[in-house]
Amino acid sequence: MDSNYKPVAKTHLEKSQMGNETLLYNSENDKVTVLNKTAAAVWERCDGKHTIEQIAEDLRKAFNAPEDCDVASDVEAAIKTLREDGILE
């Protein structure tokens, strides 16, 4: 993925919480996506203002991830899945 890519979450999704999971309903494709706490944190930061690396750094701090943890690769994988599920622009 391009290092300057700034993902943008679709705004028309219906969001609900079920325990520790976030459910997103996309009426465009009639699909529900279930996000765990980490994936939801990625999705919430997809505001079109932050690159993958910036999102990864924010999550590293929020979750106290060790410095040797490759958070950027995990964020990139999550964003790829979010795009495939149709919840990003």
C-alpha positions, -999 to +999 in steps of 0.1 A: +000+000+000+012+035-007+028+051+023+008+083+017-025+065+016-050+079+041-080+056+044-115+070+048-143+052+066-177+053+049-200+075+069-234+059+062-227+027+081-248+016+110-227+010+141-236-010+172-218-027+200-221-063+212-199-069+241-163-062+230-171-062+194-182-035+170-208-044+143-209-023+112-238-027+087-233-015+052-267-011+034-249-008+000-239-044+000-262-057+028-232-069+048-223-069+085-187-066+095-177-076+130-146-059+144-127-068+175-114-040+197-082-036+177-098-036+143-124-011+156-096+011+167-081+010+132-115+017+116-122+047+139-089+063+129-097+060+091-106+097+088-087+106+057-062+126+077-039+098+089-015+075+070-012+038+079+021+046+098+004+074+118-025+051+126+000+024+136+019+048+159-014+059+175-024+023+182+011+014+194+007+041+221-030+033+228-023-004+234+012-001+248+026-024+221+063-032+223+086-013+200+096-044+182+060-052+173+052-046+136+020-027+142+021-011+107+018-045+090-011-054+112-028-020+105-022-025+067-037-060+069-067-047+088-072-019+063-070-043+034-098-064+050-119-033+057-116-023+021-126-058+009-156-056+032-167-023+016-165-002+047-138+022+035-141+046+006 
